[in-house]
Amino acid sequence: MTTFKEIRGQLIRSVSSDPANPQLGEIWYNNTIGVLKGYLNLGGTWSSGGNLNSSRTLAGSVNGTQTSSLAFGGEGGGGLTTNSETYDGTSWTEGNNMVTARKLQGGMGTAAAALGAGGYSGGALTNSEEYDGTSWAEGNNLNTGRDLQAGAGTQTAGLMMCGRDVPVTPTAATEEYNGTSWTSVTSAPTARASLAGLGLQTAALLIGGSPYSSAVLSYNGSTYSTEGSLNTGRSGLGGAGTTTAGLAIGGNLPPSGAATGSTELYNGTSWTTTGSLATSRARLGTSGTQTAGLAFGGGPYTASTEEFANITLATQTLTTS
């Protein structure tokens, strides 16, 4: 007879009472009442937010929140842009422009203290710029020019992972920013580009990437480790949240590269599929948390913004029907 362990690779615990603090996806057998139970995501939903003033794809974004985010640079119908906008939970407001027009850059920090680095403008850039909530100013350059990279962390403790260097070669290079300069640190195990990053300099995730990867790595400030894989391999996706409560949003699917609205939740161990974006999109901007996420822009040149909410996590009785 096939067992649950053979199917799913794990045993079901038999306990006399439901655990006090279960993890998302955890399953157990309550032997007091003779019932199989699990802690499940009952669904999250995306709803429309205020549109960007300038339609764009390939823009930079920050960790931010659903009510305080930033979109900068990218590409619109007229080509590369320096345009910068802030979101207050209802609408986007035009701010001062970046110094250098670019797309495919990495972003980190908050709407009041942001960092954008690398990107593409006729080639992979090393330029980084800091934003103080009002204006952008040049900072010190990356050691490795790149685009299509993953950013994480804050303006004074930033992290740039992987990407594509000159001319179009994926890189595993990783750099940390201390508020003044970039330092090369331990490289990722595998070079990849067009991926998502989330979290902090000392607790980050690197998610998916080309070619349509489902692989997920964590970075603890010194080394990378392999984590639970996405259910849907993809590139060009966005990430939000933390290493124990993350979101993977949108992206491109194999084999055609078609955009998807697929959204997955991470609990620090495994990924669970939840409600999809209303508008499928890739190379989008993302911000927020697992319970209050934000997605905006993306291909092809959209101004659409969506807000993620209403995740319900609850203990449920499991049946075979």
C-alpha positions in Angstrom: 0.0 0.0 0.0 1.3 3.5 -0.9 1.8 5.7 2.2 1.4 9.5 2.5 5.2 9.6 3.1 5.9 7.9 -0.2 3.6 10.3 -2.0 4.5 13.6 -0.3 7.9 12.7 1.3 6.8 13.4 4.9 5.0 11.6 7.7 1.8 12.8 9.3 2.2 13.4 13.1 -0.4 11.9 15.4 -1.2 14.4 18.2 -3.7 14.6 21.0 -4.6 18.2 20.3 -4.2 20.6 17.4 -0.8 22.5 17.4 -0.9 26.0 18.9 1.1 27.6 16.1 0.9 25.5 12.9 2.8 26.4 9.7 1.1 26.9 6.4 0.7 23.5 4.7 1.2 21.5 7.9 -0.9 18.3 8.3 -1.6 16.3 11.4 -3.9 13.6 12.8 -5.8 14.5 15.9 -6.1 11.1 17.6 -8.4 12.5 20.3 -11.2 13.0 17.9 -9.9 10.8 15.1 -9.7 13.5 12.4 -7.1 14.5 9.8 -6.4 18.2 9.8 -4.3 20.8 8.1 -3.4 24.5 8.3 -4.4 25.9 4.9 -4.5 29.0 2.9 -8.2 29.5 2.0 -7.4 32.1 -0.6 -6.1 35.6 -1.2 -7.5 38.0 -3.7 -6.2 40.8 -5.9 -8.2 44.0 -6.5 -7.7 47.1 -8.6 -5.7 50.0 -7.2 -5.0 53.4 -8.7 -3.2 53.4 -12.0 0.3 54.6 -12.6 0.5 58.0 -14.3 2.9 56.6 -16.8 2.4 53.1 -18.3 5.6 51.1 -18.1 7.4 47.8 -17.8 10.8 46.8 -16.5 10.6 49.5 -13.7 12.4 49.4 -10.4 10.5 49.0 -7.2 11.2 48.9 -3.4 10.3 46.6 -0.5 7.8 49.3 0.6 4.3 48.6 1.8 0.9 48.5 0.1 0.3 52.1 1.2 3.8 53.5 0.6 5.6 52.3 -2.5 7.8 53.7 -5.3 8.1 53.0 -9.1 11.1 54.3 -10.9 12.7 54.1 -14.3 11.6 51.4 -16.8 10.4 51.5 -20.3 7.2 53.0 -21.7 5.9 53.5 -25.2 8.5 56.3 -25.8 11.5 54.2 -24.6 13.6 54.4 -21.4 12.4 56.8 -18.7 13.7 58.5 -15.6 10.1 58.9 -14.3 9.6 58.3 -10.6 6.2 57.9 -8.8 5.0 57.2 -5.3 1.9 55.3 -4.2 -0.1 56.1 -1.1 -2.5 53.2 -1.1 -5.0 55.0 -3.4 -3.1 56.9 -6.1 0.3 57.5 -7.7 1.9 60.9 -7.6 4.7 62.1 -9.9 8.0 62.9 -8.1 11.4 64.1 -9.2 13.1 62.1 -11.9 16.1 59.8 -11.7 19.5 61.0 -12.9 19.9 58.3 -15.5 17.1 56.7 -17.6 17.2 52.9 -17.4 15.2 49.7 -17.3 15.8 46.3 -15.7 17.4 47.7 -12.6 17.4 46.3 -9.1 15.6 48.2 -6.3 15.5 48.1 -2.5 14.6 50.1 0.5 11.4 52.1 1.1 9.5 55.0 -0.6 11.3 57.4 1.7 14.8 55.9 1.4 15.3 53.9 -1.8 18.2 52.6 -3.7 18.2 51.7 -7.4 21.3 50.1 -9.0 22.4 48.5 -12.3 19.9 48.2 -15.2 20.2 48.7 -18.9 20.8 51.7 -21.1 22.6 50.6 -24.2 24.4 48.0 -22.1 24.5 46.7 -18.5 25.0 49.6 -16.0 27.0 49.9 -12.8 25.3 53.2 -11.8 23.5 53.3 -8.5 21.2 56.1 -7.3 19.8 57.0 -3.8 16.3 58.5 -3.2 15.5 60.5 0.0 11.8 60.7 -0.5 12.1 63.8 -2.6 15.0 63.6 -5.1 17.5 61.2 -6.6 21.3 61.5 -6.3 24.2 59.5 -7.7 25.8 56.9 -5.4 28.9 54.7 -5.8 28.9 52.1 -8.5 28.4 48.4 -8.5 31.5 46.3 -9.0 29.7 44.2 -11.7 27.5 46.0 -14.2 24.3 44.0 -14.7 20.6 44.1 -15.5 17.7 41.7 -14.8 19.0 41.2 -11.3 17.3 40.7 -7.9 17.5 43.3 -5.2 16.7 43.1 -1.5 17.4 44.9 1.8 17.5 48.6 2.6 19.2 51.8 1.4 22.0 51.4 4.0 22.1 47.6 3.9 21.3 46.5 0.3 21.8 43.3 -1.6 22.1 42.7 -5.3 21.9 39.1 -6.6 22.7 37.6 -9.9 21.5 39.2 -13.2 22.9 39.5 -16.6 26.3 41.2 -17.3 27.9 42.5 -20.4 26.9 41.6 -23.1 24.1 39.1 -22.2 25.7 36.5 -20.0 23.9 35.4 -16.7 26.0 36.1 -13.6 26.1 34.6 -10.1 27.8 37.7 -8.7 26.4 39.0 -5.4 27.1 42.4 -3.8 26.3 44.1 -0.6 25.8 47.9 0.0 26.6 49.6 3.3 25.1 53.0 2.5 28.3 54.2 0.8 29.9 51.5 -1.3 29.3 48.0 -2.8 31.3 45.0 -1.8 31.5 41.7 -3.7 30.5 38.7 -1.5 29.8 35.0 -1.9 28.3 34.3 -5.4 25.1 32.3 -5.9 25.6 28.6 -6.7 24.1 29.1 -10.1 24.1 32.1 -12.5 20.7 33.2 -13.5 18.8 36.4 -14.6 15.2 37.7 -14.8 14.5 36.6 -11.2 12.9 38.0 -8.1 14.4 39.0 -4.7 12.8 39.8 -1.4 13.8 40.3 2.3 16.8 41.8 4.0 20.6 41.8 3.4 20.9 39.0 6.0 17.7 37.2 5.3 16.8 37.2 1.6 15.2 35.0 -1.0 16.3 34.6 -4.7 13.3 33.2 -6.6 12.9 31.7 -10.1 14.6 33.2 -13.1 15.6 32.2 -16.6 15.2 29.7 -18.1 11.8 29.4 -16.4 13.3 28.2 -13.1 11.3 27.0 -10.1 14.5 27.1 -7.9 14.6 29.2 -4.7 17.7 30.1 -2.7 18.0 31.9 0.6 20.9 34.2 1.6 21.8 34.7 5.2 24.4 37.4 4.9 27.3 35.1 4.0 26.1 31.9 2.2 23.3 30.6 0.0 21.1 27.6 0.7 18.5 25.7 -1.3 14.9 26.2 -0.3 11.5 24.8 -1.4 10.8 25.2 -5.1 8.0 27.2 -6.6 5.0 25.2 -7.9 5.3 27.0 -11.2 8.7 27.6 -12.7 8.9 31.1 -14.3 11.1 34.1 -15.1 10.4 37.8 -15.0 8.4 37.5 -11.8 8.2 39.8 -8.8 8.7 39.1 -5.1 7.4 40.7 -1.8 7.4 40.0 1.9 10.0 38.1 4.0 11.8 34.8 4.0 9.1 33.2 6.2 6.1 35.0 4.7 6.8 35.7 1.0 5.0 36.3 -2.2 6.0 35.3 -5.8 3.9 37.2 -8.3 3.4 37.0 -12.1 6.1 36.3 -14.6 6.7 34.5 -17.9 5.8 30.8 -18.4 7.4 28.2 -20.6 7.5 27.4 -23.4 6.2 30.5 -25.1 7.1 33.1 -22.5 3.4 34.0 -22.0 2.7 36.3 -19.0 1.0 34.8 -16.0 -1.0 36.1 -13.0 0.0 33.1 -10.9 0.7 34.0 -7.3 2.3 31.8 -4.6 2.8 32.1 -0.8 5.9 31.0 1.0 5.9 29.9 4.7 9.7 29.5 5.1 9.5 25.9 3.9 7.1 25.5 0.9 5.1 27.4 -1.6 1.3 27.4 -1.9 -0.7 28.7 -4.9 -3.3 31.4 -4.1 -5.4 33.8 -6.0 -4.0 35.1 -9.4 -3.6 38.6 -10.6 -6.6 39.9 -12.6 -4.1 41.1 -15.3 -1.4 38.6 -16.2 2.0 40.4 -16.4 5.7 39.9 -16.3 8.7 42.2 -15.4 6.4 44.1 -13.0 7.0 46.2 -9.9 6.1 44.7 -6.6 6.0 45.8 -2.9 4.4 45.0 0.4 3.8 42.0 2.6 2.3 38.5 2.2 -1.0 39.8 3.6 -0.9 43.2 1.8 1.0 43.0 -1.4 1.2 45.4 -4.4 1.8 44.8 -8.1 2.1 47.5 -10.8 3.2 48.0 -14.3 4.7 45.2 -16.3 4.5 44.0 -19.8 3.2 45.1 -22.1 3.4 48.8 -20.9 0.6 48.7 -18.5 -0.4 51.4 -15.9 -2.5 48.8 -14.0 -2.0 48.5 -10.2 -3.4 45.6 -8.1 -3.5 45.1 -4.3 -3.4 41.7 -2.6 -5.4 41.1 0.5 -7.7 38.8 2.5 -5.4 35.9 3.0 -7.3 33.6 5.3 -5.2 31.0 7.1 -7.1 28.5 9.2 -7.1 24.9 10.5 -9.4 22.7 8.3 -10.6 19.2 8.6 -9.4 17.2 5.6 -11.5 14.7 3.7 -11.1 12.5 0.6 -14.3 13.9 -1.0 
